[in-house]
Amino acid sequence: MKEVPDVNAFYARNKGKVNVLGVDIQESKAKVTAFAEKQGITYPVALDTDGKVAGLYQIRGIPSIIAIGEDGAVLFRGHGIKEMEKKVSF
């Protein structure tokens, strides 16, 4: 996925200031682990095996980027980390 290097870079630059979490929707742990290793993902990835997280945040396309503030409010919803960085400061 072309977004992985951008998310890895954002994670490295902001570690300690912002939490980054990839969420994989309805796939097995083995498949997700293999994908993460192949893509060189450096940020943590959680499994949404039943799709509840995707439903809660109204995920309509993959990849989706959602920035959530400390108070739980959604600060950004979109498809690119670079787009998010232009609109949200941490």
VMD Tcl script that draws the C-alpha trace (Angstrom):
set ca {
  {0.00 0.00 0.00}
  {1.39 3.34 -1.01}
  {0.31 5.03 2.25}
  {2.49 2.88 4.54}
  {5.74 4.88 4.11}
  {3.89 8.14 4.87}
  {2.25 6.69 7.99}
  {5.58 5.16 9.11}
  {7.24 8.58 8.72}
  {4.44 10.37 10.61}
  {4.68 7.78 13.39}
  {8.47 8.22 13.66}
  {8.23 12.04 13.72}
  {5.44 12.18 16.29}
  {6.19 9.24 18.58}
  {5.44 10.28 22.14}
  {3.17 13.15 21.06}
  {0.53 11.22 19.09}
  {-0.54 7.60 19.16}
  {-0.79 5.87 15.80}
  {-2.78 2.68 15.44}
  {-3.58 0.79 12.28}
  {-6.85 -1.12 12.45}
  {-7.38 -4.06 10.14}
  {-10.98 -4.95 9.44}
  {-12.25 -8.53 9.50}
  {-9.09 -10.44 8.58}
  {-7.16 -13.12 10.42}
  {-4.21 -12.34 12.68}
  {-1.94 -14.46 10.46}
  {-2.93 -12.55 7.32}
  {-2.51 -9.17 9.02}
  {0.86 -10.11 10.51}
  {2.16 -11.28 7.14}
  {0.91 -8.11 5.43}
  {2.46 -5.84 8.09}
  {5.82 -7.60 7.80}
  {5.79 -7.51 3.99}
  {4.88 -3.80 3.94}
  {7.38 -2.84 6.66}
  {4.74 -1.36 8.96}
  {6.42 0.10 12.06}
  {3.31 1.28 13.93}
  {1.02 -1.02 15.94}
  {-1.88 -2.72 14.16}
  {-5.04 -3.89 15.93}
  {-7.58 -6.40 14.65}
  {-11.23 -5.43 14.23}
  {-12.40 -8.98 13.68}
  {-16.11 -8.24 13.91}
  {-16.13 -4.83 12.18}
  {-17.44 -2.94 15.24}
  {-14.68 -0.32 15.19}
  {-15.21 0.26 11.47}
  {-18.92 0.71 12.13}
  {-18.35 3.01 15.10}
  {-16.13 5.34 13.04}
  {-18.17 4.96 9.85}
  {-15.28 3.64 7.75}
  {-16.38 3.71 4.12}
  {-13.11 3.09 2.29}
  {-9.69 1.68 2.94}
  {-7.35 3.13 3.85}
  {-9.04 5.66 6.09}
  {-7.28 8.08 8.40}
  {-9.10 9.25 11.52}
  {-7.56 11.63 14.04}
  {-9.15 11.45 17.47}
  {-8.50 14.10 20.11}
  {-7.76 13.40 23.76}
  {-11.42 14.11 24.52}
  {-12.54 11.43 22.03}
  {-13.75 13.91 19.42}
  {-12.99 13.13 15.78}
  {-10.61 15.85 14.53}
  {-10.15 14.53 11.01}
  {-11.66 11.88 8.74}
  {-10.13 11.22 5.33}
  {-7.88 8.97 3.29}
  {-4.38 10.40 3.51}
  {-1.99 11.13 6.34}
  {-0.49 14.09 4.47}
  {-3.97 15.59 4.06}
  {-4.55 15.13 7.81}
  {-1.25 16.84 8.67}
  {-2.34 19.93 6.72}
  {-5.60 20.19 8.67}
  {-4.77 19.02 12.20}
  {-1.87 20.12 14.38}
  {-0.72 18.01 17.31}
}
mol new
graphics top color blue
foreach p $ca { graphics top sphere $p radius 0.5 }
foreach p [lrange $ca 0 end-1] q [lrange $ca 1 end] { graphics top cylinder $p $q radius 0.2 }
display resetview
